[in-house]
Amino acid sequence: MTTRSILYDKDGKPTEEQSFAVRGEVVELDAAGGIVAAYPDLSWKVDPISLDGDEGELATRPTNPPRST
């Protein structure tokens, strides 16, 4: 049996490109390539804030003109 890491892109599709991976899991494959075991303790997922940014990373330029006072 073989142990393999499967990487998934943001759409949930398997990918070989590490830079597109946002989630991964480690599985054990049989001789035919079928998954026979998964190791959830070795799974990982990218923190969404690191992908989308947080308010501290957004542009601080005002989107509306200032009101006269």
N, C-alpha and C positions, 0 to 999 in steps of 0.2 A: 504494500500500500504506500501511497505517496501523500505527503502533506503539502498543501499549496495555499498561497495567499490569493484571494480574489479581491480585486479592486473594483469599485463602482464609481461612475461619474455622477454628476448632480441630477441626472435624469433616472438614475437607478439601473443603468445598463453597465454590464461588465466592461472594463477597459484595461488595456495593457499600459496605457500612458499614465505614469505616476503623477504627473503634474495636474491631471484632470480628476484624480481620485479624491472623493470627499468621504468615502466610507470603505472599510476593508474588513474582511473576515478570513479566518484560517480554517480550512477544511481538509478532511482526509478523503482521498479518492481511491476507488478500487481499480482493478486492472482495466476495466472498460471505461474509466473516466467518470463514473458516477460518484456522487457525494455519499459517503457512508457515515461520516461523523463531522460535526462542527464544533469549534472551540470558542464559545461565546466570551470567555474571559480574555481572549486574545483579539477580539473585535475592537474596532476603533471607528470614530466618527469625527469629522472636522467640526469645530465649534462654529455655528452659523454666523456669529459676530465677526469672526476672522474672515469670512467670505463677504459679508454684506457691509461690514463696518458698523460702527456705532455712531451716535450723535456727535461724539467728540472728534470724529474723523470727517464729518460732513463739512461742506463749505459753510463759512460763517457769513457770507455776503447776504444782506437782506434781500428777500424776494419781492417785497412790496415797498413802494416808495415811502419814506417817512412822512408821518402826518404833521402838518403845521400846528404849532401850539400857540 
